[in-house]
Amino acid sequence: MIIGSKQLPVGFRFMPTDEELVTHYLMNKVLYRPVPAAQEIREIDVARFYSNHPKNLEYEQTKQRREFFREK
């Protein structure tokens, strides 16, 4: 699987813990510091995300599998 400019192993999943999200991603983002894997993790427009059906969320046409997660 190729994401951004890096090749990731098959089966790679981005599943950080709550602590990792806060200390390594969100805190850096708020302080305008580089975020780990910034090229591989896409940001989304939350208003657009929640106002559309999941099949309409693609930003580009691709045959790659996409997964979307949400809390119940």
FENURJO-V501515 format. One record per pair of residues at least 12 apart in sequence whose ideal C-beta (glycine too) atoms are under 7 Angstrom apart, sorted by the first residue. I is the first residue (numbers start at 0). J is the second residue. Records with the same first field share a line. If there is no record, write none. Layout:
BEGIN
I->J, J
END
This chain:
BEGIN
2->39
3->38, 39
4->38
5->39
13->40
23->35
53->67
END
